[in-house]
């Protein structure tokens, strides 16, 4: 009788899990909530977690084996499950759910609506009771400049609470009011009710109602001018100029009636960054940045789902726009729209920006997110404490006798099996040593593992060369004659404590064979597989799973990505050099024209596909030379050249 594949002991019995929509929680032995999720069909979703352990994603397997129980709550609708999932994630902060690190470094403009006479301030505190926020802004001075321009059009209070109370008690205007910097009731120019109306106009303008105020001020200026009240007309003119100055700081990116939130997302296996563009009246009114650390492997749609829940879970109805633009549509988009409509009180649509100006803006947001992700990874690597922790964690995870102060990482790159190259990058004390990077050409190979074996064999051979390892004899300054010193090229100058290869079990075994054949099994070895971020050791059946927030995993990922980048860069240089040498064989085609050709067509493949007529369109290349170029590139011996 066949024995069933192993699974966790707390797996519910068949039929116990309902088929209703609901929210589930995994708990450990101490009762701590490890993971919270929602499902339209609880039985179908939870059955995925209780499949045989060897079929699960490595990180999912770690979660279900860490847990000791699972429980679920049935709800009436899918929208209710959205709300309950959000509440539980906020309440329990489960370690296996995505973890957010909001960018709190940017300043905001806030209007303190809970005050008797609301004032406008610059703050980083997002918890002022009853306050209305705009931003964030990239710099503090940018907020102050905007406020300076805005109070010329909408003169609202800017003074402190103590100055306001003193002015109202004594009947003497506050100091900002005396110099024209405060337009509140403390200036003795308006009543509390009149000031509240100006505050409402201030908020309406900042929320996207700029066209209405522009039209009204223009009409008043013309009316005053027609009535020969030139002083009043000059005041309206100055206010219009201030409005224009504010609007020029925020270019019109979409149609003037567009109110939308746009989310650009960049992610890798460990983290994601989100750039949230707040668009009101067609203009970008603020940008919010968020960093997310992922523990379990989730799809792009699931990540968008989590981001939207996080963004709008506590948002007021006025803060939710009528349109949400995302890079990938979540599976439960209809339920999310219904949930948002319930919070906003009006219809909300979720769309993927696919074409036109919205797609252009999405590309801009995504580019910003990619740069933020790169900066996030770089900051972690460059931090001394993080680097020290990474090396210590690596030593413990890989069971090394000492911290790997010198690590070399190898990657193999090819173009459809041709033009095979490999790279070696070096990190010392957790930082790249670019002067010691090396690249290798692989003339003949059968596959990636064979290429890796060849490259490591060549690299390890240098460890046995006496002139590379023995210290150079210092010259005797007291000896007769001329003292001559020689500078040697520091080829593979130091022995690594750890070799890292880009790949999983097959690549690690090939590298281990190279170490054995070279007689250097004392050097530690591991591989990092890109898709799952698993760390493989030679001779092991299962990989080492480092926590997603581990500094060691970030260091390994940085090593692997740097080796891949360096290999691709070297391969592109070789391909460019190869095609330039091929084109140089065409009579009458010099370096300047070769560079102009490649720059004009953008790629070698585009140049090969071009007709003689299209090549002849380039200045300086006539029909005869164009025909010669086309014929030369189309020759069978060159058609398959890299």
C-alpha positions, 0 to 999 in steps of 0.5 A: 500500500502506497504511503501518502506524501508527508504534510503538516500534522494540523491539516484539517480533515476533509470537509471541515473547511467551508467553501464560503468566502472568509479570512484565515490565520496561521498561528505558531505554538505560542499563539502568535499569528504568522500569516493572514489571508483572504479567500473567495473559497476557503477550502480551495485556498487552504488546500494549497497550503496542505499539499505534500511538503515537497511540492510547496514553494520553499518559503510557503513550506517554512511558514506552514511548518513553523505554524502549529494551527490554522483557523478561519472566519466565514464572512458574508461577502468578498468585500467583508473579507477584504475589510477583515483581512486589512483589520487583522493585518493591522492588528497582528502584524504577521511576520509572513505578510508583506511588511511596509516601511513608509517614507516618513522623511518628506514634509507635508502641508497641513490645514488644522481644520479642528481649530477655531481658526484653522491655520496652514503649517509645514509638518511631518506629523501625520496624526494631527486630529482633524487636519487636512494634508497635502503632499508630501513635498520633496523639500521643506523649502518647497512647502514654504514656497507654496504656502507663501504663494497661496496665502497671497491668494487665500490669506489664511492663518499662519501664526502659532496657537499662542500668538493667536490666543494672545491676539484674540485676547488683547485685540492687537494683531499677531506679529505675522498679521502686522507684517501681512503674513497672517490673514486669520481673525487675529489680524483683525481684518476678517471674522471667524466665519469669513476666515473659514470660508477662505480656508474652504477655498484654499482646500478646494484649490489645493484639491484640484479646483484651480480652474474655477478660481482662475476664472473667477479672479480673471472676471473680477480683474476685468470688472474692476478694470472696466470700472476704473478701479485699478487698485483692485484690478492690480490686487486680482492680477497679483493673485492670478500671478500667484496662482500661475506660480503655484500651478507651474510648480505642478505641470498638467500631466493628464486631462484637467478633470482627472482625479486619480491615484497612480501606483508605480511598483518595482520589485525583486524576490525580497522587496518592492518599492511603491511610488504613489502619485496623487493626481488632482485636477490633472496635476501631480499634487504629491508623491508618497514612497513606500518600501515593502519587504516580502516574506512569501512569494506573491504575484504582481496582482496580489502585491497590488491588492495589498498596496491598495488595502494599505493605502485606503484602509484608513483613508477618508472618503475625500482622499479616495479618487474616482480612478486608481491606476495600477501596473497589474490588475488584482484578481479581486478587482471588482471586490476592491472597487466595491469596497472603495465605493463604500468608503468613498460614497461614489464609484471608483474604477481600478484600471491598468494604464496601457496607452497614452499619457497615463501609460507615460506617467506610469512609466515615470512612476515605475522608473522612480520605483526602480531607482528607489529599490536600487537605492534601498538595496545600496543603502543596506549594503553600504551600512557598516552595521548591516554589512557586519551583520550580513557576514556574521549571518552568512557564517552561521547559515553556511556553517563556516569557520570564519566570516567570509571577508572575501567573497567571489561570485561567478555568473555565465551569460550567453546569447542563445548558446553562443558568445558565452562569457562569464564574470567574476565579481569580488566583495571584500568586507561586504563592499565591491572591489571593482578593480579586481573584477574579471571576465572570461571568454568560453570558446567551446562548451556544452551548457552552463554547468560546463562553462562554470566548471571551465571558468572556476578551473581557470580561476583556481589555477592561479591559487597554486602559482607561487608568484601570486601567493608568496610575498614579494621580497623587499629591496634592500635600501643599503645595497650597492647599486640602483634599487629597482622595484617592480609593480605586479598586476594584482591578478586574483591576488587573494584567496576567497573564503567563499565562492558564490555561483548564480544558480541552483543545485546543478551549478553548485555541483559543477563548482564543487567538482571544480574545487575538488579537481583543483584540490581546494575543497577548503574554500566554502561554496554556495549557490543562489537560485534567482527565482526562489532566492534559495541558497544551495550547498554542495551535496545537500538535498534541500536548500538553506532558506534565509529569512527575507529580511536577512542581511545575509540574503541581501548581500548574496542577492547584491553579489549575484546581481552585480555578477550578472550585470558585469557579465551582460556588460562584457557580452555587449562589448564583445558583440559590439566589437564583433559587429564593428569588425565585420562592418569594417570589412566593407570597403568605404565604411570607416569608424565614423560611419559604423558608429552612425549606422549602429546609432541610427538603427539602435541594434545589430538585429535592426541593421541586419533586417534593414533594406538597402534603401533604408540604409541609404537614408543615412547621410553619407551613405549612398546606394552603392555603399548601402547595397554593399553593407546589406550584401555583406551582412546577409552572407551565410557566414555572417548571418549567425555571427553574434 
